[in-house]
Amino acid sequence: MSTSTNTPTIREHEQLRQRIDAVPVDTLAVDAVDLAKLLAVSESTIRRWTASGTMPSVLIGGVRIYPLAEIRTWLSKLVSQQCTATPVNANGHGNNPVAATL
């Protein structure tokens, strides 16, 4: 995360998407612990994003899972929104009002 704004930069979003893309195709979904490891954030961050409705998830039999196809789409949308809504400086940083809500 950008240390000055505590919001992910475009480059950081891309790195997160690449981590998700590296997961084997036959893995359909992960739990909050595994998703936190994939995205290099805390489990409490995953749960906060889930509670706010920001992060896509499904509750099955009392267990919350995160379908990776939906997570990939979510990350792509964040990158697109940040690219179109945020002026970016030479270092790839910008102030993103969308990411600030995460």
C-alpha positions in Angstrom: 0.0 0.0 0.0 1.1 3.5 -0.6 2.5 4.8 2.6 1.4 8.3 2.1 -2.3 7.5 1.4 -2.6 4.0 2.7 -4.5 3.1 -0.5 -3.3 0.6 -3.1 -1.7 2.0 -6.2 -2.4 0.8 -9.7 0.8 -1.2 -9.7 -0.2 -2.8 -6.3 -3.6 -3.7 -7.7 -1.9 -5.3 -10.7 0.4 -7.3 -8.4 -2.6 -8.5 -6.4 -4.4 -9.6 -9.5 -1.3 -11.5 -10.7 -1.1 -13.3 -7.3 -4.8 -14.4 -7.8 -4.1 -15.4 -11.4 -1.2 -17.6 -10.2 -3.6 -19.8 -8.2 -4.3 -23.1 -10.0 -7.3 -23.0 -12.3 -9.0 -25.9 -10.5 -9.2 -23.9 -7.3 -12.7 -22.4 -7.4 -12.7 -20.6 -4.1 -10.7 -20.0 -1.0 -11.5 -19.0 2.6 -10.6 -15.7 4.3 -7.3 -16.9 5.6 -6.1 -18.1 2.2 -7.4 -15.0 0.5 -5.6 -12.8 3.0 -2.3 -14.6 2.2 -2.9 -14.3 -1.6 -3.6 -10.6 -1.4 -0.9 -9.9 1.3 -3.4 -8.3 3.7 -4.6 -9.3 7.1 -7.6 -11.6 7.6 -9.3 -8.8 9.4 -9.0 -6.6 6.3 -10.7 -9.4 4.2 -13.5 -9.6 6.8 -13.9 -5.8 6.9 -14.1 -5.6 3.1 -16.6 -8.5 3.2 -18.8 -6.9 5.9 -18.8 -3.6 4.0 -20.1 -5.4 0.9 -16.9 -4.4 -1.1 -15.5 -7.9 -1.5 -17.5 -10.6 -3.3 -18.1 -13.7 -1.2 -20.6 -16.5 -0.7 -22.0 -18.1 2.5 -22.4 -21.9 2.0 -23.4 -24.0 5.0 -22.3 -21.3 7.4 -18.9 -21.1 5.8 -17.9 -17.9 3.9 -15.9 -18.6 0.8 -14.4 -16.3 -1.8 -14.9 -17.5 -5.5 -11.6 -16.7 -7.2 -13.4 -15.8 -10.5 -15.3 -13.1 -8.7 -12.2 -11.9 -6.9 -10.4 -11.6 -10.2 -13.3 -9.5 -11.6 -13.4 -7.4 -8.5 -9.7 -6.6 -8.7 -9.9 -5.8 -12.5 -12.8 -3.4 -11.8 -10.7 -1.7 -9.0 -7.8 -1.2 -11.4 -10.1 0.1 -14.2 -11.8 2.5 -11.8 -8.5 3.8 -10.4 -7.1 4.2 -13.9 -10.0 6.3 -15.1 -10.7 8.2 -11.9 -7.3 9.0 -10.6 -4.5 11.1 -12.1 -1.3 9.1 -11.7 2.2 10.5 -11.2 5.4 9.1 -12.7 5.7 6.6 -9.8 2.3 5.1 -10.5 0.7 6.6 -7.4 -2.5 8.6 -7.2 -5.2 9.5 -4.7 -7.9 7.0 -5.3 -11.3 7.7 -3.8 -12.5 4.2 -4.7 -9.7 2.5 -2.9 -10.1 4.8 0.1 -13.4 3.1 0.8 -11.8 -0.3 1.1 
